[in-house]
Amino acid sequence: MLPAVAIAGRPNVGKSTLFNRLVGKRLALVDDRPGVTRDRREGEARLAGLKFRVLDTAGLEDAEEGSLAARMTAMSEAAIDEADVVLFMMDARSGLTPEDAHFARLLRRKGKPVIVLANKAEGKAGEAGFLEAWSLGLGDPIAFSAAHGQGLDELHDRLAEILPKAEDPAGARSGDKRDIPLRLAIMGRPNAGKSTLINRLLGENRLLTGPEAGITRDAIGVNWQWNGRAVKLWDTAGMRKKARVKEKLEKLSVSDGLRAAKFAEVVVLLLDATQPLEKQDLVIANLIAREGRAIVIALNKWDLVKDKTGYRKKLERAVDDLLPQIAGAPVVTLSALTGQNVDKLMPEVFGLYEVWNKRLPTARLNQWLREATERHPPPAPGGRRIKLRYITQPNARPPSFVVFSQRADDLPEAYKRYLVNSLRETFNVWGTPIRLKVKAGDNPYAGKRKKR
């Protein structure tokens, strides 16, 4: 297990900028306004020869109990409790504030090793604030610039003195398929219950939740184990209609969620069953399908639905009519708040993951192609029937097929849909997009000698 380093401080002092620099990627959203980060974000950091987990936290605030800001601060304190070292950041250009002093006292009570970073200290504007940082009583501060990388060498030397050595996890099995995490993203409209569902799956309040819509801004990744299988869970920001997304920060949040979908293997589309099925739900599903991801549809707050049969029929009909590319996607009804039926979600996820990875034998595919074309022959434009000569599967993830025909451009889309539907029924490939391409040419293996 790698040692953990938490980045703490009041809002808008540059914590997420430092997080992005340490992990070497632009993972955390960065904006000029305070309070952009709300959930704890975790990444694997490298600093010269050091390797550690870095925890980006929401800004520490002295807020009214029960408020969103107070809940954010509580989540930040939980990250501090987990950390081996805390990087306490203050804004050298703004100088020392009463909030900095207040939270410095909190860190002293925690008893954790603390390194003070006087951020934005480049140039003369930060000199006075850097000198004030000495009065925090947390040791020698570092004149730092997260944006420009100033002070990273000194930070490395300090961490090298404090951090415990990383230990290899007991019983790790190199190359074991079960050690490779399944990448699972939870997506949906705002306030559908995505963070509540992930907390229920994890069995702890790892993500910030509440009645306010749009709490989640970043796509937050969490490592997890389900029945001995490694899973990387991604919580994403709620996606509203494009016309309603006007603020820069919300656009960044939605973009971050779409990026998570691109890296996911399976996506749970979480719907609020107490709300009518909207076009936006189908738009999100279509975006996921276009990325080639397997989709499990989860109906949250199912315990509050009165006409359960009617809602489910309407959903299944809408998917079949408007989203044929994910026909047969599994539907799980659950309540993230009470835990009802949540245990049924992950078996569906892993079952669909196997379908998404499915590879079919070439001989069986060509037998199917002969039977499918005999049952429903291709059209004959101009009086000459189109011949489909051969099929192969070059890729899985999602299942992708190539059919060879000398008249590839003449094959209508309706016949391609027939072939895809027949593939699903014959080989039980439901709930995942299927890629079917028709290429000009004969059987590429015809006439070739078999190797002896």
MIVO-361286 format. One record per residue (C-alpha): residue in three letters; x, y, z. Coordinates in steps of 0.1 Angstrom, whole numbers, padded with zeros to 4 digits, always signed. Layout:
N
ALAXYZ...
END
This chain:
452
MET+0000+0000+0000LEU+0014+0034-0010PRO+0017+0061+0017ALA-0009+0088+0015VAL-0004+0126+0013ALA-0034+0149+0017ILE-0034+0185+0003ALA-0054+0208+0027GLY-0061+0245+0030ARG-0089+0270+0026PRO-0107+0274-0007ASN-0089+0287-0038VAL-0053+0285-0026GLY-0042+0261-0054LYS-0047+0226-0040SER-0061+0211-0073THR-0033+0227-0093LEU-0007+0210-0071PHE-0027+0177-0073ASN-0027+0178-0111ARG+0011+0185-0111LEU+0019+0156-0088VAL-0002+0131-0107GLY+0011+0144-0140LYS-0024+0147-0155ARG-0052+0173-0156LEU-0076+0152-0134ALA-0090+0178-0110LEU-0110+0207-0123VAL-0093+0241-0118ASP-0111+0275-0119ASP-0107+0309-0105ARG-0137+0308-0083PRO-0134+0293-0048GLY-0149+0259-0038VAL-0146+0241-0072THR-0134+0209-0055ARG-0161+0193-0033ASP-0153+0156-0031ARG-0120+0140-0022ARG-0100+0130-0053GLU-0073+0104-0051GLY-0044+0098-0076GLU-0010+0081-0078ALA+0017+0107-0076ARG+0054+0106-0085LEU+0079+0131-0074ALA+0114+0122-0085GLY+0120+0089-0069LEU+0090+0091-0045LYS+0058+0073-0052PHE+0027+0079-0031ARG-0011+0084-0031VAL-0021+0121-0031LEU-0055+0132-0018ASP-0070+0164-0031THR-0096+0178-0007ALA-0123+0205-0006GLY-0113+0238+0010LEU-0115+0239+0048GLU-0142+0263+0059ASP-0156+0273+0093ALA-0192+0268+0083GLU-0226+0263+0099GLU-0233+0227+0109GLY-0253+0207+0084SER-0245+0231+0055LEU-0229+0219+0023ALA-0197+0237+0032ALA-0196+0220+0066ARG-0201+0186+0050MET-0173+0193+0025THR-0150+0202+0055ALA-0159+0170+0072MET-0149+0150+0041SER-0116+0169+0040GLU-0110+0161+0077ALA-0116+0124+0069ALA-0089+0125+0042ILE-0065+0142+0066ASP-0071+0114+0092GLU-0062+0089+0065ALA-0031+0106+0054ASP+0005+0100+0065VAL+0015+0136+0057VAL-0005+0167+0052LEU+0005+0195+0028PHE-0011+0226+0042MET-0014+0253+0015MET-0019+0290+0021ASP-0019+0319-0005ALA+0013+0339-0001ARG-0001+0367-0022SER-0032+0371+0000GLY-0011+0367+0032LEU-0021+0348+0063THR-0058+0349+0071PRO-0078+0341+0103GLU-0090+0310+0085ASP-0054+0298+0079ALA-0046+0302+0116HIS-0078+0284+0126PHE-0072+0254+0105ALA-0035+0253+0114ARG-0046+0248+0150LEU-0069+0220+0138LEU-0039+0203+0121ARG-0018+0206+0152ARG-0045+0188+0172LYS-0045+0160+0146GLY-0009+0153+0154LYS+0000+0145+0117PRO+0033+0156+0101VAL+0025+0188+0082ILE+0045+0206+0055VAL+0034+0242+0049LEU+0034+0254+0013ALA+0032+0292+0008ASN+0017+0289-0027LYS+0019+0317-0053ALA+0051+0328-0038GLU+0068+0335-0071GLY+0079+0372-0075LYS+0078+0400-0049ALA+0041+0399-0044GLY+0044+0367-0023GLU+0074+0375-0002ALA+0054+0390+0027GLY+0029+0361+0028PHE+0057+0336+0028LEU+0073+0353+0059GLU+0039+0353+0076ALA+0036+0315+0071TRP+0063+0310+0098SER+0038+0322+0125LEU+0015+0292+0119GLY+0038+0271+0141LEU+0039+0241+0117GLY+0075+0242+0109ASP+0095+0258+0081PRO+0073+0268+0052ILE+0083+0263+0016ALA+0081+0292-0009PHE+0061+0274-0035SER+0043+0278-0069ALA+0020+0249-0079ALA+0014+0266-0113HIS+0051+0269-0121GLY+0067+0240-0102GLN+0087+0262-0079GLY+0097+0245-0046LEU+0091+0209-0058ASP+0127+0199-0051GLU+0124+0210-0015LEU+0090+0193-0011HIS+0106+0161-0024ASP+0134+0163+0002ARG+0109+0169+0031LEU+0086+0141+0020ALA+0115+0117+0016GLU+0123+0123+0053ILE+0088+0117+0065LEU+0070+0092+0043PRO+0070+0055+0053LYS+0082+0031+0027ALA+0055+0016+0004GLU+0047-0020+0011ASP+0037-0046-0016PRO+0001-0058-0010ALA+0001-0092+0006GLY-0007-0120-0018ALA-0006-0098-0049ARG-0008-0120-0080SER+0010-0104-0110GLY-0009-0109-0142ASP-0040-0123-0125LYS-0071-0111-0144ARG-0088-0105-0111ASP-0062-0079-0102ILE-0070-0058-0132PRO-0098-0034-0121LEU-0130-0033-0141ARG-0136+0004-0149LEU-0171+0013-0140ALA-0187+0047-0143ILE-0220+0059-0128MET-0238+0085-0150GLY-0271+0102-0151ARG-0290+0134-0147PRO-0284+0157-0116ASN-0297+0144-0083ALA-0304+0109-0095GLY-0285+0095-0065LYS-0251+0086-0081SER-0230+0095-0051THR-0254+0079-0027LEU-0253+0047-0048ILE-0215+0046-0047ASN-0214+0052-0010ARG-0239+0023-0005LEU-0217+0000-0027LEU-0186+0010-0007GLY-0203+0007+0026GLU-0190+0041+0038ASN-0197+0078+0032ARG-0168+0083+0008LEU-0185+0108-0015LEU-0203+0140-0006THR-0241+0137-0008GLY-0271+0159+0000PRO-0304+0173-0012GLU-0287+0200-0033ALA-0286+0191-0071GLY-0252+0192-0088ILE-0230+0186-0057THR-0206+0164-0077ARG-0184+0184-0100ASP-0154+0163-0108ALA-0154+0127-0121ILE-0142+0110-0089GLY-0124+0076-0091VAL-0125+0052-0062ASN-0107+0019-0059TRP-0129-0009-0046GLN-0131-0047-0043TRP-0163-0067-0050ASN-0163-0104-0042GLY-0125-0104-0047ARG-0127-0086-0080ALA-0109-0052-0084VAL-0132-0023-0095LYS-0124+0013-0103LEU-0156+0032-0096TRP-0162+0066-0112ASP-0188+0091-0099THR-0196+0118-0124ALA-0214+0151-0124GLY-0251+0151-0134MET-0257+0160-0170ARG-0285+0184-0179LYS-0298+0194-0213LYS-0270+0211-0233ALA-0291+0242-0237ARG-0293+0246-0199VAL-0255+0243-0194LYS-0242+0279-0197GLU-0216+0283-0169LYS-0180+0275-0176LEU-0177+0253-0145GLU-0207+0231-0154LYS-0193+0227-0189LEU-0160+0215-0174SER-0179+0191-0151VAL-0199+0176-0179SER-0167+0173-0201ASP-0150+0155-0172GLY-0179+0131-0169LEU-0178+0123-0206ARG-0140+0117-0203ALA-0148+0092-0175ALA-0172+0074-0199LYS-0145+0071-0225PHE-0122+0054-0200ALA-0149+0032-0185GLU-0157-0004-0197VAL-0192-0006-0183VAL-0215+0023-0174VAL-0244+0023-0150LEU-0270+0048-0163LEU-0288+0058-0131LEU-0324+0071-0135ASP-0345+0087-0109ALA-0376+0065-0110THR-0397+0092-0093GLN-0392+0115-0123PRO-0408+0109-0157LEU-0384+0093-0183GLU-0370+0123-0202LYS-0353+0127-0236GLN-0321+0137-0217ASP-0319+0102-0202LEU-0319+0087-0237VAL-0294+0113-0249ILE-0270+0102-0222ALA-0275+0066-0231ASN-0268+0073-0267LEU-0236+0091-0258ILE-0224+0061-0238ALA-0234+0037-0266ARG-0215+0058-0292GLU-0184+0054-0271GLY-0189+0016-0274ARG-0195+0010-0237ALA-0217-0017-0222ILE-0247-0002-0203VAL-0266-0013-0172ILE-0298+0007-0166ALA-0305+0012-0129LEU-0338+0027-0117ASN-0331+0044-0083LYS-0357+0053-0057TRP-0378+0023-0068ASP-0393+0020-0034LEU-0411+0053-0040VAL-0427+0043-0073LYS-0464+0035-0074ASP-0469+0022-0109LYS-0439+0000-0111THR-0451-0022-0140GLY-0461+0008-0161TYR-0428+0026-0156ARG-0407-0004-0164LYS-0426-0012-0196LYS-0423+0024-0207LEU-0386+0023-0202GLU-0380-0010-0220ARG-0402+0002-0249ALA-0382+0034-0252VAL-0349+0016-0251ASP-0360-0009-0278ASP-0375+0019-0300LEU-0350+0047-0296LEU-0318+0029-0286PRO-0315-0003-0306GLN-0277-0002-0303ILE-0281-0013-0266ALA-0312-0035-0271GLY-0316-0059-0242ALA-0296-0038-0217PRO-0302-0052-0182VAL-0325-0032-0159VAL-0320-0032-0122THR-0345-0016-0098LEU-0330-0004-0065SER-0330+0021-0037ALA-0295+0036-0031LEU-0308+0052+0001THR-0322+0021+0018GLY-0300-0004+0001GLN-0329-0024-0014ASN-0317-0046-0044VAL-0283-0028-0046ASP-0267-0063-0042LYS-0282-0072-0076LEU-0263-0045-0095MET-0228-0058-0096PRO-0237-0093-0108GLU-0254-0076-0138VAL-0223-0054-0143PHE-0199-0083-0144GLY-0222-0104-0165LEU-0225-0076-0191TYR-0187-0071-0189GLU-0182-0107-0201VAL-0206-0101-0230TRP-0187-0069-0239ASN-0155-0089-0241LYS-0171-0118-0260ARG-0152-0133-0290LEU-0170-0157-0313PRO-0153-0185-0334THR-0149-0176-0370ALA-0163-0210-0382ARG-0194-0205-0361LEU-0199-0170-0374ASN-0197-0180-0410GLN-0222-0208-0403TRP-0245-0182-0388LEU-0240-0159-0418ARG-0251-0187-0443GLU-0282-0195-0422ALA-0291-0158-0418THR-0288-0150-0455GLU-0307-0182-0464ARG-0335-0172-0440HIS-0336-0136-0452PRO-0316-0131-0485PRO-0299-0098-0491PRO-0316-0074-0516ALA-0310-0076-0553PRO-0307-0040-0566GLY-0305-0039-0604GLY-0316-0075-0606ARG-0283-0088-0591ARG-0284-0102-0556ILE-0258-0089-0532LYS-0236-0118-0519LEU-0221-0117-0484ARG-0191-0140-0487TYR-0174-0141-0453ILE-0175-0126-0417THR-0149-0123-0391GLN-0145-0106-0357PRO-0114-0084-0355ASN-0121-0069-0321ALA-0141-0072-0289ARG-0148-0045-0263PRO-0174-0039-0279PRO-0179-0069-0302SER-0170-0057-0337PHE-0175-0077-0370VAL-0165-0072-0406VAL-0186-0088-0435PHE-0169-0091-0469SER-0189-0084-0501GLN-0180-0072-0536ARG-0209-0048-0534ALA-0204-0034-0499ASP-0217+0000-0507ASP-0250-0014-0520LEU-0261-0031-0488PRO-0288-0011-0472GLU-0288+0000-0435ALA-0320-0020-0429TYR-0303-0052-0438LYS-0273-0044-0416ARG-0298-0039-0387TYR-0313-0073-0395LEU-0278-0089-0393VAL-0270-0072-0359ASN-0304-0083-0344SER-0298-0118-0356LEU-0263-0118-0341ARG-0277-0107-0308GLU-0304-0134-0308THR-0281-0162-0320PHE-0251-0155-0297ASN-0269-0138-0268VAL-0250-0105-0272TRP-0274-0082-0255GLY-0269-0048-0237THR-0237-0039-0255PRO-0232-0019-0288ILE-0223-0041-0318ARG-0201-0027-0345LEU-0208-0042-0380LYS-0188-0030-0410VAL-0192-0042-0446LYS-0161-0042-0467ALA-0155-0048-0504GLY-0137-0080-0512ASP-0139-0117-0512ASN-0131-0142-0484PRO-0096-0130-0474TYR-0086-0166-0465ALA-0100-0183-0497GLY-0074-0202-0516LYS-0048-0200-0489ARG-0030-0232-0479LYS-0033-0245-0444LYS-0001-0246-0425ARG+0011-0281-0416
END
